[in-house]
């Protein structure tokens, strides 16, 4: 068997989808629900789910970073990861938050900064740009 080598350190990320519900007596409530994707079956034929995804997280630097900072983008980065249909569809059609290292606090919460690019529609790898989420 051939050995596999990871060229770059893999970064854990989680995705959360905006979920708005009406709560009687309170009105509309918005929260973010962690996206879970089925990955297979266990020995009892029950679905196994995961909410952890690994990616190549590349921070911006140089002229690109300077231009994005001038445009008001905080901590821009490029994310490359294997294609996962449920995540790709969520990024295309819903409001999604990305939690770097799986931590849902202000320093680790990012939002989409560009459209997701599925390389030549091959459904193998894809990439997208993120920026740090800023509450105003």
Legacy VTK file of the C-alpha trace (Angstrom):
# vtk DataFile Version 3.0
C-alpha trace
ASCII
DATASET POLYDATA
POINTS 136 float
0.000 0.000 0.000
1.122 3.535 -0.729
1.518 5.865 2.237
-0.430 9.090 2.397
1.237 12.344 3.348
-0.501 15.510 4.460
1.287 18.491 2.978
-0.335 21.106 5.162
-1.715 21.011 8.646
-5.405 20.183 8.589
-7.767 22.532 10.405
-11.007 21.435 12.029
-14.043 23.490 11.061
-17.747 23.244 11.824
-20.642 24.808 9.971
-23.766 26.264 11.573
-26.942 27.095 9.633
-29.277 29.912 10.617
-32.578 28.571 11.905
-35.485 30.958 12.568
-38.539 29.792 14.490
-41.597 31.428 15.974
-41.848 31.001 19.739
-45.255 31.743 21.202
-45.086 34.708 23.545
-41.585 35.710 22.451
-41.851 36.161 18.700
-39.314 35.095 16.124
-36.114 33.549 17.499
-33.009 33.020 15.422
-30.268 30.589 16.348
-27.564 28.674 14.546
-27.756 24.893 14.356
-24.594 22.858 13.758
-24.751 21.067 10.403
-24.562 17.287 10.738
-23.933 15.037 7.750
-24.548 11.267 7.559
-21.338 9.345 6.901
-22.467 5.732 7.042
-24.208 3.009 9.008
-23.184 1.247 12.194
-23.563 -2.492 12.823
-27.234 -1.955 13.839
-28.012 -0.190 10.512
-28.385 3.177 12.246
-27.074 6.354 10.633
-23.761 7.746 11.864
-23.460 11.541 11.700
-20.524 13.933 11.893
-20.303 17.680 12.391
-16.507 17.890 12.072
-14.809 18.660 8.767
-11.122 19.081 8.019
-9.777 21.629 5.579
-6.698 23.486 4.436
-6.965 26.947 6.039
-4.760 29.557 4.336
-4.650 33.062 5.790
-4.275 35.939 3.343
-0.998 37.831 3.195
0.800 40.330 1.013
-0.968 42.623 -1.435
-4.161 40.567 -1.308
-4.428 40.949 2.479
-3.670 44.677 2.316
-6.399 45.212 -0.290
-8.945 43.211 1.722
-8.118 45.140 4.904
-8.617 48.391 2.984
-12.051 47.054 1.990
-12.876 46.406 5.667
-12.451 42.627 5.666
-11.249 41.268 9.011
-8.941 38.231 9.000
-9.522 36.985 5.443
-8.677 33.371 4.641
-9.089 30.799 1.881
-10.529 27.400 2.762
-9.998 24.280 0.639
-11.654 20.999 1.522
-13.013 17.774 0.052
-16.438 18.116 -1.542
-19.365 17.449 0.823
-22.714 17.952 -0.916
-24.694 18.983 2.201
-22.130 21.640 3.133
-21.813 22.904 -0.438
-25.610 23.214 -0.756
-25.856 25.042 2.580
-23.195 27.556 1.557
-24.999 28.151 -1.746
-28.454 28.785 -0.304
-28.389 29.576 3.444
-26.826 31.889 5.982
-23.910 29.876 7.370
-21.332 30.520 10.067
-17.989 28.734 10.001
-16.325 27.888 13.318
-12.557 27.521 13.035
-11.178 24.773 15.293
-14.803 23.970 16.204
-14.972 26.899 18.663
-18.070 29.113 18.534
-16.741 32.360 19.992
-16.044 35.790 18.513
-12.414 35.101 17.537
-13.200 31.803 15.785
-16.462 32.662 13.991
-16.199 33.364 10.277
-18.722 33.987 7.503
-18.586 33.471 3.765
-16.734 36.156 1.785
-17.086 34.648 -1.701
-19.053 32.030 -3.558
-17.980 28.413 -3.122
-15.993 27.179 -6.122
-16.463 23.510 -7.040
-13.408 22.911 -9.282
-14.683 22.308 -12.824
-17.847 20.781 -11.288
-15.893 17.614 -10.500
-17.355 17.178 -6.979
-13.948 16.269 -5.531
-12.495 19.427 -3.945
-13.779 22.942 -3.543
-12.707 26.223 -2.034
-14.200 29.443 -0.713
-13.109 32.685 0.932
-14.057 33.553 4.518
-13.732 36.579 6.761
-14.116 36.968 10.480
-17.720 37.540 11.501
-18.168 40.959 13.084
-21.183 41.892 15.182
-22.210 45.527 14.748
LINES 1 137
136 0 1 2 3 4 5 6 7 8 9 10 11 12 13 14 15 16 17 18 19 20 21 22 23 24 25 26 27 28 29 30 31 32 33 34 35 36 37 38 39 40 41 42 43 44 45 46 47 48 49 50 51 52 53 54 55 56 57 58 59 60 61 62 63 64 65 66 67 68 69 70 71 72 73 74 75 76 77 78 79 80 81 82 83 84 85 86 87 88 89 90 91 92 93 94 95 96 97 98 99 100 101 102 103 104 105 106 107 108 109 110 111 112 113 114 115 116 117 118 119 120 121 122 123 124 125 126 127 128 129 130 131 132 133 134 135
